[in-house]
Amino acid sequence: MLAACGLSSVDDLFSHLPPNLRLRGELSIPEGLSEMELVSEMRGLAGRNRHADDLVCFAGGGAYDHYVPSVVWALAGRSELYTSYTPYQPELSQGVLQSLFEYQSMICALTGLEVSNASLYDGPTALVEAVHMSTGATGRTRVLVSEVVDRRYVETLRTYGAGEHFTVETVAASGGVTSVPTLDQDVAAVVLQHPNFFGNLEPAAAVFEAARSAGARAIHVFDPLSLGLLAPPGELGADIAVGEGQGLGNHLNYGGPYLGIIAARSADLRRMPGRIVGETVDADGRRGFVLTLQAREQHIRRERATSNICTNQTLMAVAATVYLAWLGPDGLAELGRQCEAKARYAAEKIADLTAAELMWPGAEFFKEFAVRTEVPPRNVQRALLEAGFLVGPVVGERGLMVSVTERRTREEIDRLVKGFAEVAGGGLS
């Protein structure tokens, strides 16, 4: 295998990694431990980590510390639902199939679009699938992406584009929001994140109108928990909506597993990747559920498949279904109001500090915002971590993201602001 790769040793496989990240010498592994001793050793090592429940979490940038009600995993963790795979035997799997049907129905109601599938791997790969749908529908290969879209989404898109032969180009932003582009007639899709990576609200309707006027697909990267307050993608003019569903009843989980969401208009139903669960009746007229469409390479010839990303997240979709049913429309709206009000309170307090300011003071935002500090933001982040606060990510040379969910209290926000004042230097302006 090394010869086929043009390599001379196993070490060559890891030569791209920085030297400080590579182990020199042998692993220090204790020998002769019993199971009980080994478990104790591993618990001691794990105990050196600090997780979100040990800290007050104001971190954002794509993964958020929302409250997960106990009913979610009490139900999603039941043996008849506890699977990461879409079931292929409907006669044995009505519970999971009905949950996924309800999930699809809820996503359609949330987004204002007509069709949704039974989940995807995560938010970034959901965007890849949306672009696949767009290039297939338009026969074009240029994809325009706002420069304030999450970079992980963009880099994932570029990686797949190298093999799928579509190109990714950047749409400029000004004042923390996207400038409405003037489009040529060769653009397959325009990708906009609203709220964007920095938390700011975008001129989504105007951008999507420009895209559709040029015959391009309008793709909305959205936060599902913003839709209790903000207009849904379909109402704004989006053709396809994709998002990360981690906030829908899933814990932070050290970065995964998460949940990819996709919804589209009926015209793109046949281009939808993965699996779609449908409702039917059996021979006796009883209501039942089946896999209706399965446009993936396991079921049809590879060259005809709409998707080669096989992994979905059925278990996370079931959890999202329970969470949305628990929350309901009124609960979703109340959650959005709490996030927005608490984030605004935190932003106003931080903006009053002498050594910190909002990166875009005039921009409207939902639940997170970017702060510019005089002290290098990495230093601020580390000092706040020592004080018991998780903030970030760091953006640019002087920027730091702060996210405020419904879990945060006024007392916690006030303590964070005090920590900012002590770490960044100086008090109130």
C-alpha positions as a printed Julia matrix, in Angstrom:
429×3 Matrix{Float64}:
   0.0    0.0     0.0
   2.88   2.37    0.77
   4.39   1.7    -2.65
   1.07   2.42   -4.36
   0.89   5.74   -2.49
   4.47   6.63   -3.39
   5.6    6.5     0.25
   8.57   4.8     1.84
   7.36   4.4     5.43
   4.33   4.66    7.69
   5.83   7.86    9.13
   5.44   9.45    5.69
   1.67   9.16    6.1
   1.84  11.63    8.98
   4.47  14.0     7.6
   1.85  16.71    7.01
   1.18  16.97   10.76
   3.14  19.62   12.7
   6.09  18.04   14.59
   4.81  19.28   17.96
   1.64  17.2    17.5
   3.5   13.95   16.75
   4.6   11.59   19.51
   8.34  10.95   19.74
   9.23   7.67   21.4
   7.01   4.97   22.83
   3.56   5.36   24.35
   3.67   5.29   28.13
   1.15   2.52   28.8
   1.14   0.82   32.22
   1.6   -2.95   32.0
  -0.1   -5.69   33.9
  -3.17  -3.73   35.05
  -6.38  -5.51   36.01
  -9.65  -4.29   34.51
 -10.51  -2.53   37.77
  -7.13  -0.78   37.88
  -7.32   0.19   34.22
 -10.82   1.7    34.63
  -9.56   3.7    37.61
  -6.58   4.93   35.59
  -8.75   5.98   32.66
 -11.23   7.77   34.94
  -8.36   9.72   36.42
  -7.2   10.78   32.97
 -10.75  11.7    31.91
 -11.21  13.7    35.09
  -8.49  16.1    33.96
 -10.84  17.35   31.22
 -13.29  20.18   31.86
 -16.6   19.96   30.03
 -19.53  22.27   29.42
 -21.36  21.19   32.59
 -18.32  22.17   34.68
 -18.17  25.63   33.1
 -20.6   28.4    32.28
 -20.89  27.99   28.54
 -21.02  31.1    26.36
 -19.34  29.35   23.42
 -20.97  29.37   19.98
 -19.86  29.32   16.38
 -22.07  26.4    15.35
 -22.58  24.28   18.5
 -24.65  25.6    21.4
 -25.44  24.83   25.03
 -29.23  24.65   24.82
 -31.28  22.91   27.49
 -32.03  19.24   26.75
 -35.19  18.14   28.61
 -35.01  14.73   30.29
 -37.9   13.37   28.21
 -35.81  13.55   25.0
 -33.33  10.8    25.8
 -35.77   8.9    28.01
 -37.69   8.24   24.79
 -34.91   8.35   22.17
 -32.89   5.93   24.31
 -35.58   3.23   24.32
 -34.42   0.01   22.69
 -37.03   0.12   19.91
 -35.8    3.58   18.8
 -32.12   3.43   19.71
 -30.47   3.08   16.3
 -28.34   5.33   14.11
 -29.67   3.72   10.93
 -32.79   4.13    8.85
 -34.77   0.86    9.17
 -35.2   -1.28    6.06
 -37.9   -3.65    7.37
 -41.03  -1.55    7.8
 -43.06  -4.41    9.24
 -40.66  -4.47   12.21
 -39.82  -0.78   12.46
 -43.05   1.22   12.55
 -41.98   3.17   15.63
 -38.76   4.52   14.11
 -40.41   5.13   10.73
 -43.27   7.07   12.29
 -40.78   9.15   14.29
 -38.89   9.99   11.1
 -42.12  10.82    9.28
 -43.0   13.21   12.09
 -39.45  14.61   11.96
 -39.78  15.34    8.23
 -43.19  16.96    8.81
 -41.78  19.18   11.56
 -38.8   20.26    9.45
 -41.16  21.2     6.61
 -43.31  23.19    9.03
 -40.22  24.93   10.46
 -38.69  25.84    7.11
 -41.82  26.61    5.11
 -40.66  24.19    2.39
 -42.49  21.17    0.99
 -40.11  18.22    1.37
 -37.52  17.02    3.86
 -35.6   13.77    4.11
 -34.95  11.49    7.09
 -31.78  13.4     8.07
 -28.16  13.72    6.95
 -24.76  13.44    8.6
 -24.24  17.03    9.75
 -24.71  20.66    8.7
 -21.65  20.98    6.39
 -22.39  17.8     4.42
 -26.04  18.86    4.18
 -24.78  21.97    2.37
 -22.77  19.76    0.01
 -25.95  17.85   -0.8
 -27.85  21.09   -1.42
 -25.18  22.17   -3.91
 -25.35  18.74   -5.6
 -29.08  19.29   -6.01
 -28.48  22.77   -7.4
 -25.85  21.79   -9.96
 -28.03  18.89  -11.07
 -31.08  21.11  -11.47
 -29.34  23.98  -13.29
 -26.58  22.21  -15.21
 -24.19  24.9   -13.94
 -21.04  24.62  -11.84
 -20.39  28.04  -10.24
 -21.4   28.28   -6.57
 -21.33  31.64   -4.78
 -20.91  31.55   -0.99
 -21.05  34.53    1.34
 -17.77  35.22    3.12
 -19.62  35.25    6.46
 -20.74  31.61    6.14
 -19.15  29.24    8.68
 -15.7   28.35    7.29
 -16.16  24.68    8.13
 -19.13  24.57    5.77
 -17.12  26.33    3.08
 -14.06  24.11    3.38
 -16.23  20.98    3.3
 -17.88  22.34    0.17
 -14.51  23.04   -1.48
 -13.31  19.52   -0.66
 -16.29  17.9    -2.37
 -16.18  20.41   -5.21
 -12.71  19.17   -6.2
 -14.21  15.78   -7.0
 -17.63  16.92   -8.22
 -16.14  19.63  -10.48
 -18.05  22.62   -9.16
 -16.25  25.8    -8.16
 -16.79  27.79   -4.98
 -16.49  31.59   -5.15
 -16.89  34.2    -2.42
 -19.53  36.92   -2.12
 -18.22  39.93   -0.21
 -19.66  41.2     3.08
 -19.73  44.7     4.5
 -20.45  45.66    8.11
 -20.71  42.0     9.09
 -23.45  41.15    6.58
 -23.52  39.98    2.97
 -23.64  42.47    0.11
 -26.44  41.68   -2.35
 -24.63  40.27   -5.41
 -25.17  40.98   -9.09
 -25.26  37.57  -10.74
 -24.4   36.22  -14.15
 -26.58  33.57  -15.73
 -24.04  30.78  -15.11
 -24.39  30.51  -11.33
 -25.8   27.24   -9.96
 -26.42  28.36   -6.38
 -25.99  31.2    -3.91
 -25.32  30.16   -0.31
 -26.28  32.46    2.56
 -26.16  31.75    6.3
 -28.85  33.61    8.24
 -28.06  34.36   11.04
 -24.5   34.26    9.74
 -21.43  32.83   11.43
 -20.92  36.03   13.41
 -24.54  35.92   14.59
 -25.68  38.85   12.44
 -29.01  38.89   10.61
 -28.66  38.99    6.84
 -30.64  40.69    4.03
 -31.78  37.19    3.11
 -34.85  38.05    1.04
 -32.87  40.41   -1.21
 -30.01  37.94   -1.72
 -32.37  35.07   -2.5
 -34.34  37.23   -4.94
 -31.11  38.05   -6.78
 -30.25  34.34   -6.95
 -33.61  33.22   -8.25
 -33.75  36.06  -10.8
 -30.54  34.66  -12.3
 -31.93  31.12  -12.42
 -29.74  29.97   -9.52
 -30.88  27.99   -6.51
 -31.06  30.02   -3.28
 -29.62  27.99   -0.37
 -30.28  29.08    3.21
 -27.99  27.78    5.99
 -30.18  28.24    9.06
 -30.31  27.76   12.83
 -33.54  25.81   13.52
 -33.96  27.42   16.94
 -34.02  30.89   15.38
 -37.25  30.11   13.56
 -39.44  30.86   16.55
 -38.6   34.53   15.87
 -37.23  34.8    12.33
 -39.08  34.25    9.06
 -38.68  30.69    7.71
 -36.44  30.02    4.68
 -39.38  29.34    2.37
 -40.97  32.69    3.2
 -37.66  34.46    2.54
 -37.42  32.9    -0.92
 -34.99  30.04   -0.33
 -35.19  27.01   -2.61
 -33.23  24.73   -0.28
 -32.63  25.06    3.46
 -29.87  23.23    5.33
 -28.78  23.39    8.93
 -27.11  21.81   11.91
 -29.64  20.15   14.22
 -27.41  19.8    17.3
 -29.53  22.29   19.23
 -32.67  20.18   18.78
 -32.35  18.0    21.88
 -28.76  16.89   21.31
 -25.97  17.61   23.78
 -22.67  19.15   22.7
 -21.14  15.65   22.71
 -17.56  16.9    22.3
 -18.33  17.83   18.7
 -20.63  15.04   17.59
 -22.53  13.04   16.56
 -24.77  15.83   15.29
 -27.61  16.06   12.77
 -27.79  17.34    9.2
 -31.09  18.96    8.18
 -32.23  19.56    4.6
 -35.54  20.73    3.14
 -36.5   21.86   -0.35
 -39.33  22.73   -2.67
 -41.36  20.02   -4.4
 -39.59  20.64   -7.71
 -36.41  19.17   -6.2
 -38.06  16.15   -4.58
 -36.39  13.65   -6.94
 -32.98  15.21   -6.29
 -33.3   14.94   -2.51
 -30.49  12.74   -1.11
 -30.85   9.88    1.3
 -34.19   8.49    2.36
 -37.71   9.89    2.61
 -40.27   8.17    4.84
 -43.84   8.11    3.55
 -47.25   7.35    5.02
 -49.43   4.6     3.54
 -52.01   1.94    4.47
 -51.56  -1.82    4.62
 -53.76  -4.51    3.05
 -56.22  -4.15    5.92
 -56.43  -0.37    5.6
 -54.33   0.33    8.69
 -52.06   3.38    8.74
 -48.38   2.55    8.25
 -45.0    3.98    7.24
 -42.42   2.93    4.66
 -39.28   4.22    2.99
 -40.71   5.94   -0.08
 -37.65   7.32   -1.88
 -34.09   6.05   -1.48
 -31.89   7.9    -3.97
 -28.55   6.63   -2.73
 -25.85   4.43   -4.17
 -26.76   1.41   -2.04
 -30.05   1.11   -3.9
 -29.29   2.25   -7.45
 -26.24   2.29   -9.72
 -23.51   4.5    -8.32
 -23.34   6.8   -11.33
 -27.1    7.48  -11.05
 -27.14   8.08   -7.28
 -27.87  11.6    -6.08
 -25.63  11.1    -3.05
 -22.64   9.1    -1.95
 -22.71  10.37    1.65
 -24.25   7.25    3.15
 -24.35   8.15    6.82
 -27.45   9.74    8.27
 -28.27  10.35   11.93
 -31.53   8.56   12.65
 -31.06   8.53   16.43
 -30.35  12.27   16.51
 -33.39  12.86   14.26
 -35.57  10.87   16.68
 -34.23  13.01   19.55
 -34.99  16.15   17.53
 -38.54  14.9    16.96
 -39.13  14.4    20.68
 -37.56  17.77   21.45
 -39.69  19.68   18.93
 -42.84  17.91   20.11
 -41.94  18.82   23.72
 -41.21  22.43   22.79
 -44.14  23.08   20.43
 -44.63  26.29   18.4
 -45.21  28.5    21.46
 -42.2   27.03   23.24
 -40.0   27.6    20.18
 -41.06  31.24   20.05
 -40.44  31.72   23.79
 -37.01  30.08   23.52
 -36.11  32.44   20.68
 -37.26  35.47   22.68
 -35.16  34.42   25.66
 -32.04  33.87   23.54
 -32.44  37.21   21.8
 -33.14  39.19   24.99
 -30.31  37.63   26.98
 -27.82  38.03   24.13
 -28.78  41.68   23.77
 -28.35  42.27   27.51
 -24.88  40.66   27.43
 -23.85  42.64   24.34
 -24.9   45.95   25.88
 -22.98  45.2    29.08
 -19.81  44.17   27.24
 -20.06  47.2    24.94
 -19.89  49.42   28.06
 -16.38  48.15   28.89
 -13.4   50.34   28.07
 -11.26  47.5    26.7
 -13.91  45.68   24.64
 -16.42  46.6    21.97
 -18.86  44.94   19.62
 -17.22  44.16   16.32
 -20.29  45.42   14.43
 -22.18  47.76   16.81
 -25.02  48.48   14.37
 -25.68  44.91   13.28
 -28.8   43.05   14.41
 -28.21  39.57   15.83
 -30.09  36.63   17.29
 -28.17  34.84   20.06
 -24.48  35.44   19.45
 -22.2   38.32   18.58
 -18.53  39.1    17.98
 -16.5   41.13   20.49
 -13.27  42.99   19.69
 -10.78  43.2    22.58
  -7.61  45.21   23.08
  -5.92  42.17   24.65
  -5.32  39.29   22.19
  -8.58  37.3    22.2
  -6.82  33.98   22.76
  -5.47  35.36   26.04
  -8.94  36.57   27.0
 -10.42  33.17   26.17
  -7.83  31.3    28.27
  -8.17  33.64   31.24
 -11.97  33.35   31.17
 -11.61  29.57   31.04
  -9.58  29.69   34.24
 -12.37  31.81   35.75
 -14.95  29.15   34.81
 -16.34  30.52   31.52
 -16.26  28.88   28.11
 -16.33  31.48   25.31
 -15.34  31.54   21.65
 -14.34  30.69   19.04
 -11.63  33.26   18.33
 -12.23  35.07   15.03
  -9.43  36.99   13.35
  -6.72  38.79   15.28
  -8.96  40.66   17.72
 -12.35  38.94   17.65
 -14.07  36.58   20.08
 -17.54  35.08   19.74
 -20.01  35.15   22.64
 -23.18  33.04   22.48
 -26.07  33.37   24.94
 -28.73  30.65   25.03
 -31.85  30.31   27.14
 -29.79  28.44   29.78
 -27.81  31.49   30.81
 -29.0   33.58   33.75
 -28.61  37.29   34.41
 -26.23  36.47   37.27
 -24.03  34.38   34.95
 -24.0   37.13   32.33
 -23.05  39.74   34.92
 -20.2   37.53   36.14
 -18.99  37.05   32.55
 -18.97  40.82   31.99
 -17.01  41.29   35.22
 -14.56  38.65   34.0
 -14.19  40.47   30.68
 -13.43  43.71   32.53
 -10.76  42.03   34.66
  -9.17  40.05   31.83
  -9.28  42.61   29.03
  -8.15  45.44   31.31
 -10.06  48.49   32.48
 -13.57  48.76   33.8
 -16.76  50.36   32.53
 -16.46  53.23   30.07
